[in-house]
Amino acid sequence: MIVEDSPVVSRLLAHIIARDPRLELAAVVESAEDALREIHRVRPDVISMDIRLPGMDGIEATRRIMSETPTPIVVIAASVEDAALKISMNALRAGALSVVEKPVGISNAGYEAAAENICTQLYIMSQVPVIRRRLSAGAAPVRPAAAGEEPVRERPSIMAIAASTGGPPALARILGALPASFPVPILLVQHMGAPFMAGFASWLDGLTPLSVAVARPGETPAPGSVYVAPGDRHLALGGDGALRIGAEPPVGGQRPSATTLFQSLAAVGPRAIGVLLTGMGEDGARGLVEMRKAGAYTITEDESTAVVYGMPGVAMRLGGSRASLPLDLIAPRLLRLVERDA
C-alpha cells in the first residue's frame, strides 16, 4: 500500500512497483487517516510511507500501525538533508523498518537505481514478520544459558556494534543509555543506503550523551565517541589502533560489513567487546565467532526483542555469542563490563 499525498509521486511509485514482478500494488491512499481506515480491508504485506502528510503525519501513522496492525513500513524520504532526514529517522524509531530516497523524474540520471532500490527494499521488508512488542527491561527474560557472565580478565579498550533491519531504534536505545563518560570507543556498522549515513550519525548524536560522527580514515578512536561506518565503505580497526575505511568488495553482499569490523577487532583479543543486533541475513555472525575465539566479550540481541532474529540468531548457532540479552539489558551489561577492574 502506498501512502503519499502528492499525486505525481504516488503515480511514479505505482509505475515503479508495476514494473517489478515481485510486487503487486494493493492500494494508494493520500493521508494517514485513510491508511489507518484501509489497512484492515487491504491487509498489505508492506507499506510505502510518506512522512509529510496532511493531518496526521507519517510518524504518528507509523506508530499507530505498529501498535494496532503491525505491518512492515518503508519510509520514502523526500530529502537526505539534515532536518528532513531526522524526521525520517524518527519514523524508524516509531517502528518503520527502512528508509529510502523518494524517486525523482523518470528522466533523472539516478532514476533506475533509485527505482530498483525502492522495489528491493519493499520486497525484502514485506518478508519481515513484525509483531507487537513491549520492550521493557522486565518484559523479556534472559535465556538461562546466557544469563551467567563468564569472568572478564581484562578491562575492555574497544567496542564494535552492528545492526541491520530494525537497527536504528535499537542502537538509539542502547547508546542513549550510555553516559558521556563511557570509557571505551565504539565502532558502529548499520546497513543503510549511503546517502543517509551522515544524517543517521547526526540523528544518533542528538539522542545519546556520546559523541557520534561518521568515521574518517586514520582517526584514533577516543573514549566516549561513536564512529559510524560511512555509506558503502567498510570500517575496520587497523593494527596501529587507527580507523581504516575501505572500498574492498562487499562481504556477504554487505558494505559496510559487520563481519569485516568484528574480524578487525578479533586482533584486540580479550580487551574487545562485540555486539550484534537485529538484522536480516548473517552479516557479523562469523566475525563475532572470531572475536569470541580470541577472548573478546560478545553479545547478541535476544530473539524476544529483535525485530529480525537473523544476524544474532546465526551468531548464536555458530557459538559466537557469549551472552544473549534483551535490548534493554545490553547497556547495563556494557556498563558493568567497562567498570570492572583489570
Order of alpha helices (4+ residues) and beta strands (2+ residues): beta-alpha-beta-alpha-beta-alpha-beta-alpha-beta-alpha-alpha-beta-alpha-beta-alpha-beta-beta-beta-beta-alpha-beta-alpha-beta-alpha-beta-alpha
